Amino acid sequence: MPARTSAPLNVVDLFAGCGGFTQGFHSYEPPSGGPSPFKTVAAVEFDQAAAATYASNFGEEVVFPGDIKKWDPTPHIGNVDVILGGPPCQGFSGLGKEDPKDPRNQLWREYVKVVSALEPKVFVIENVDRFFRSAEYQALLRSKKNGLLRKYNLSEGILNSADYGVPQARKRAIVIATRRDLPMIEIPTPTHTKHRIDRELALFDHPGGTWETIDEIFAETTKMELSTLPERKTELFNREFPGVFLTSELHLRRNPTALSLARYRAIGPGGNRNDLRGKTALIEGEVVDLSTESWDRHNKGSGDVMGRLRLGAPSVTIRTEFFKPEKGRYLHPSANRPITHYEAARIQGFPETFKWCGTKVQIARQIGNAVPIGLSAALAKHLHNHLSRVAQHR
C-alpha cells in the first residue's frame, strides 16, 4: 500500500479511555508552527462514561461507545496513518491477580485485527511493563512472523514518563510498529534525566534537563479552595451522564474519618505508614492505635501505603484509586488530606479546560487509566518527525 504523505495524519484510537493518548497527539505542535498534524478520525471505548468524556473533548461523531469486536473499521480502509491504543492491562498488572486466563489479556488481538484491516503506517501499543513478560506478548511477536502483523517491524521499550518531561515516575511498555514499506521507527530517546550530578552534561544529553517535579502543581493548589462536584447532567449516545465538568472544577474535598485525619497528621513530609508505628490518638474519648497489625507486620513492600508525595521529585504512578491513601503514596505533600482529582489530573498533564463526564469514582478511573499527556505528546513528536523525513525523501 503506498504511503500517504499529505497532512493531516489520520489517527484511530482504540481502547481510547477518556482520551489521554489523543489529547497528547492533538496538543503536539510541529516545529513549523500551526496546529497538530494529527487528526482523529475514529475512536473506540467500551466504558460509557470514559467514552462520554472522550466525545465531549473530541466529538461524539468519532466515538464508537461499545465493544471493539462490534466496531466496523472498513469505512476507514486506506485513510489511516496511525493507530493508538492501550488494551486493558488488569490481567497483566502486578496490582491485580495476574490471571493468565483473564479474558482481558487477549484484547490486544482485537487491536491487531483492526491494524490488519486498516494497515496504518504506524501503530503504538501502550501497556503495563509486565506485558512484555506475558505469554500474550509472545503470541503478539509470533503474529509478526507469520500472522496478522507480518507486514510490520516492531520496536519496544519500557518508557518512564518522567524521562519525557512528565512530573510522574510512571513506567509503561510501549510498542511502536512500522509498516515494512517504510523505514523503521525506534523508541524515542529520553529528553529528561533523573540525575543532577553534572548539570551541563545533563542538559547536553537531555535537552529538556532534569526530571520535572510536582512542586509547581502543589504550589498552585495551595491557593485553591476545595469544592464539591457541581450538579450537572449532559446527554451523549442517547443517555445521560453526570457532567460536563472542567478539570478546574475537580479540586474536590473529602470527608475523612477522625481516625484518618489523625493518621494524616502523624505522617511527616515524605513519610508513610511506618510513621504510624507505636502512635496513638484520642478519638471520641478513646485511645486508638494509628497503625494496624498488618502494616506493622510488613517491613518490606507496600512502603508507599499512607505515603506523602515528595516535593522536589515526580509523583508516583497515578492509579485509579489515587483518592485513597491506603492504596499508595497519595497524601498531599504537606496538607492533611489525599490529593484531589484536580491534582491527579494535572500530574497526568490534562489541561484546565479538559472536559469530564461521570461520577467522582468514574472520573478517577479515567484519570488513572490515561496515558500521561506529556508522554503521548513526546510519542507524537517522534512519529511526526520520522514520517516527515520519510515524506521528504519520496
C-alpha positions in Angstrom: 0.0 0.0 0.0 1.6 3.4 -0.9 2.3 5.8 1.9 0.2 8.9 2.1 2.3 12.0 2.6 -0.3 14.7 2.8 -1.3 16.3 6.1 -3.1 15.7 8.3 -2.0 12.4 9.6 -5.2 10.5 10.4 -5.4 8.6 13.7 -7.6 5.9 15.1 -7.6 5.5 18.9 -8.6 2.0 20.2 -9.3 1.4 23.9 -9.3 5.1 23.9 -10.4 5.7 27.5 -11.0 9.4 28.3 -8.6 10.4 25.5 -5.1 10.8 27.1 -3.4 9.4 24.0 -5.5 11.6 21.7 -5.0 14.7 23.9 -1.2 14.3 23.7 -1.3 13.9 19.9 -3.6 16.8 19.4 -1.5 19.0 21.7 1.7 18.4 19.8 2.7 21.4 17.7 5.2 20.9 14.8 8.4 23.0 14.7 7.0 24.9 11.7 4.1 26.1 13.9 0.4 25.8 13.5 -2.0 23.1 14.8 -1.2 19.5 15.4 -0.8 17.5 12.1 -2.7 14.6 13.8 -6.4 14.3 13.2 -8.6 11.7 14.9 -11.0 10.0 12.5 -12.3 7.3 14.9 -12.1 6.1 18.5 -13.4 3.0 20.3 -14.1 2.8 24.0 -16.2 0.3 25.9 -16.6 2.2 29.2 -19.6 4.5 28.6 -18.5 7.3 31.0 -15.0 7.3 29.5 -16.5 7.4 26.0 -18.6 10.3 27.0 -15.6 12.2 28.3 -13.8 11.4 25.0 -16.8 12.6 23.0 -17.0 15.8 25.0 -13.5 16.7 24.1 -13.0 15.3 20.6 -16.5 15.0 19.1 -19.3 12.5 19.6 -19.2 11.6 15.9 -15.8 10.0 16.0 -16.5 7.7 19.0 -17.9 4.2 19.0 -19.0 3.7 22.6 -19.0 -0.1 22.7 -17.2 -3.4 22.3 -14.4 -3.3 19.8 -15.5 -6.6 18.5 -18.6 -4.9 17.2 -16.9 -1.9 15.6 -16.5 -2.0 11.8 -13.3 -0.4 10.7 -13.8 -0.9 6.9 -15.1 2.7 6.2 -11.6 3.9 7.2 -9.5 1.5 5.0 -6.9 3.4 3.1 -7.3 6.5 5.2 -5.5 5.9 8.4 -1.8 6.7 9.2 -1.6 6.0 12.9 -3.4 3.7 15.3 -3.0 4.2 19.0 -4.2 2.1 21.9 -3.8 0.7 25.3 -5.6 -2.6 25.5 -6.9 -3.3 29.1 -4.0 -4.2 31.4 -5.7 -5.6 34.5 -4.8 -9.1 33.6 -1.1 -8.2 33.4 -0.8 -5.6 36.2 1.1 -6.5 39.4 -1.7 -4.9 41.3 -4.2 -7.5 40.2 -4.3 -11.2 40.2 -2.2 -11.6 37.1 -4.5 -14.3 35.9 -3.2 -15.7 32.6 -6.8 -16.8 31.8 -8.2 -13.3 32.3 -10.2 -12.7 29.0 -9.0 -9.1 29.0 -5.5 -10.4 28.4 -6.4 -11.2 24.8 -8.0 -7.9 23.8 -4.7 -6.9 22.1 -5.8 -9.5 19.5 -8.8 -7.3 18.6 -6.4 -4.3 18.3 -4.3 -6.4 15.9 -7.3 -7.3 13.8 -8.0 -3.6 13.3 -4.4 -3.0 12.3 -4.6 -5.8 9.8 -7.8 -4.3 8.3 -6.6 -0.7 8.1 -2.8 -1.2 7.5 -1.7 2.1 9.0 1.9 3.4 8.5 2.5 3.1 12.3 0.7 1.8 15.3 1.5 2.3 19.0 0.5 -0.1 21.9 0.8 1.1 25.5 0.5 -1.3 28.5 2.0 -2.0 31.9 5.6 -3.1 31.9 4.7 -6.7 32.8 3.0 -7.0 29.4 6.4 -7.8 27.9 6.9 -10.8 30.2 3.5 -12.3 29.4 2.6 -15.2 27.2 0.2 -12.9 25.3 3.1 -10.7 24.2 5.0 -13.7 23.0 1.9 -14.6 20.9 1.9 -11.0 19.6 5.5 -11.4 18.5 4.6 -14.7 16.7 1.9 -12.9 14.8 4.6 -10.6 13.5 6.4 -13.6 11.9 3.5 -15.4 10.2 0.3 -13.8 11.3 -1.7 -10.5 11.1 1.4 -8.4 11.9 3.7 -9.9 9.3 3.7 -6.5 7.4 5.2 -4.7 10.4 8.5 -4.2 12.2 8.4 -3.7 15.9 10.4 -1.6 18.3 9.7 -2.0 22.0 10.8 -0.4 25.3 9.9 0.4 28.9 9.4 4.1 29.0 9.3 6.1 32.2 7.1 9.2 31.7 9.5 11.2 33.9 12.1 10.8 31.2 9.9 12.7 28.8 9.0 15.7 30.9 6.1 14.4 32.9 6.1 15.1 36.7 5.3 11.4 37.3 7.5 8.3 37.5 5.2 6.0 35.6 6.8 3.1 33.6 4.9 1.7 30.7 5.5 -0.8 28.0 5.5 0.9 24.6 5.5 -0.9 21.2 6.0 1.1 18.1 5.3 -0.8 14.9 6.2 0.5 11.4 4.8 -0.9 8.2 7.6 -2.7 6.3 7.5 -0.4 3.2 8.7 2.4 5.5 11.9 2.9 7.5 11.6 1.5 11.0 10.7 3.8 13.9 12.8 3.2 17.0 11.7 4.0 20.6 12.2 7.8 21.3 15.3 8.9 23.2 14.6 10.4 26.7 14.5 14.2 26.9 15.0 14.4 30.7 17.2 12.8 33.2 16.9 12.0 36.9 20.5 12.8 37.9 21.8 16.2 38.7 25.5 15.3 39.2 26.6 17.2 36.1 24.0 19.8 35.2 25.8 20.9 32.0 26.3 17.3 30.8 22.6 16.5 31.7 21.4 19.4 29.6 23.7 18.4 26.7 22.5 14.8 26.7 18.9 15.6 27.6 17.7 18.9 26.1 14.8 19.1 28.5 17.1 19.0 31.5 16.3 17.1 34.7 13.1 15.4 35.8 10.1 17.7 36.3 8.7 17.8 39.9 5.3 18.1 41.4 6.3 21.4 43.2 4.7 23.8 40.7 1.3 21.9 40.7 1.1 21.9 44.5 2.3 25.5 44.9 -0.7 26.4 42.7 -3.3 24.2 44.5 -2.4 25.5 48.0 -4.1 28.8 46.8 -7.2 27.0 45.7 -10.3 26.3 47.8 -11.6 22.7 47.9 -15.1 22.3 46.3 -17.8 19.8 45.6 -18.7 18.4 42.2 -21.5 20.6 40.6 -24.9 19.1 40.0 -24.8 18.9 36.2 -26.1 16.5 33.5 -25.3 16.0 29.8 -26.7 13.7 27.2 -24.4 11.7 24.9 -25.1 8.4 23.0 -28.8 8.8 23.9 -28.2 8.5 27.6 -27.5 10.9 30.5 -24.2 11.3 32.3 -23.0 13.5 35.2 -21.1 16.4 33.7 -19.7 18.1 31.8 -17.1 19.2 34.3 -13.8 21.0 33.6 -10.5 19.9 35.1 -10.5 23.1 37.1 -13.7 22.0 38.8 -12.2 18.8 40.2 -10.4 20.1 43.2 -12.8 18.1 45.4 -13.0 17.9 49.1 -13.5 14.7 51.0 -14.8 13.9 54.4 -12.2 11.6 56.1 -13.0 9.9 59.4 -11.4 11.2 62.6 -9.0 8.2 62.5 -7.9 9.0 59.0 -7.3 12.6 60.0 -5.3 11.6 63.0 -3.2 9.4 60.7 -2.6 12.1 58.2 -1.4 14.5 61.0 1.0 11.9 62.2 2.8 11.4 58.9 5.6 13.8 58.2 7.0 15.1 54.9 7.9 12.2 52.6 6.6 9.8 55.2 4.3 6.8 55.0 2.6 4.1 57.1 5.9 3.5 59.1 5.4 6.9 60.7 2.4 5.5 62.5 4.1 2.7 64.4 3.5 2.9 68.1 1.5 6.1 67.8 -2.0 6.6 69.3 -4.6 9.3 69.2 -7.6 10.2 71.4 -10.7 9.8 69.2 -14.1 10.3 70.7 -12.7 9.7 74.2 -10.9 6.5 73.3 -7.2 5.9 72.8 -6.8 4.4 69.3 -3.7 2.9 67.6 -2.9 4.8 64.4 -1.1 1.8 62.8 -2.6 -1.6 62.1 -1.3 -5.1 62.8 -1.0 -5.7 59.1 1.1 -2.6 58.5 3.3 -3.4 61.5 4.0 -7.0 60.3 5.3 -5.9 56.9 8.7 -4.4 56.9 9.1 -4.9 53.2 6.8 -3.9 50.3 3.8 -1.6 50.3 6.1 1.1 51.6 4.0 3.8 49.8 0.8 3.0 51.7 -0.3 6.1 53.5 2.6 7.9 52.0 3.0 11.6 51.3 4.1 12.7 47.8 7.6 14.2 47.9 8.3 17.7 46.8 11.4 18.0 44.7 10.5 14.9 42.7 8.0 13.5 40.3 4.9 11.8 41.8 4.5 8.0 41.9 2.2 6.4 39.3 -1.3 7.9 39.4 -3.6 5.0 39.6 -7.4 4.7 39.5 -7.8 5.0 43.3 -5.4 7.8 43.9 -8.0 9.3 46.3 -7.4 6.5 48.8 -4.1 7.0 50.7 -4.3 3.4 51.9 -3.7 2.4 48.3 -0.3 4.2 47.9 1.7 7.4 48.2 -1.3 9.7 47.6 -1.3 12.1 50.5 -0.7 15.8 49.8 3.0 16.7 50.4 2.1 18.9 53.4 -1.7 19.2 53.9 -3.6 16.6 55.9 -5.6 15.2 53.0 -5.4 12.9 50.0 -4.6 14.5 46.6 -7.7 15.7 44.7 -9.0 14.7 41.3 -7.7 18.1 40.1 -4.2 17.5 41.3 -4.1 13.9 39.9 -5.4 15.2 36.5 -2.7 17.9 36.5 0.0 15.4 37.3 -1.2 13.4 34.3 -0.9 16.6 32.2 -4.6 17.2 31.5 -5.3 20.9 30.8 -7.6 23.1 32.9 -10.2 23.1 30.1 -10.4 19.3 29.6 -14.0 18.1 29.9 -15.0 15.2 32.1 -18.2 13.1 32.3 -19.1 10.6 35.1 -19.3 10.2 38.8 -16.3 11.0 41.0 -15.2 7.4 41.0 -15.7 7.1 37.2 -13.6 10.2 36.6 -10.9 9.0 38.9 -10.7 5.7 37.0 -10.4 7.7 33.7 -7.6 9.9 35.1 -5.7 6.9 36.5 -6.1 4.8 33.3 -5.0 7.6 30.9 -1.7 7.8 29.1 0.2 10.8 30.6 -0.3 13.7 28.1 3.4 14.6 28.1 4.4 11.0 27.2 1.8 10.9 24.5 3.0 14.3 23.1 6.6 13.0 23.0 5.5 10.0 21.0 3.5 12.3 18.7 6.6 14.4 18.1 8.8 11.3 17.5 6.3 9.8 15.0 5.8 13.1 13.2 9.5 13.8 12.8 10.1 10.3 11.4 7.1 10.4 9.0 8.1 13.9 7.8 11.6 12.8 7.0 10.2 9.8 5.1 7.9 12.1 3.1 10.7 14.4 2.2 12.7 11.6 0.6 9.9 10.2 -1.5 
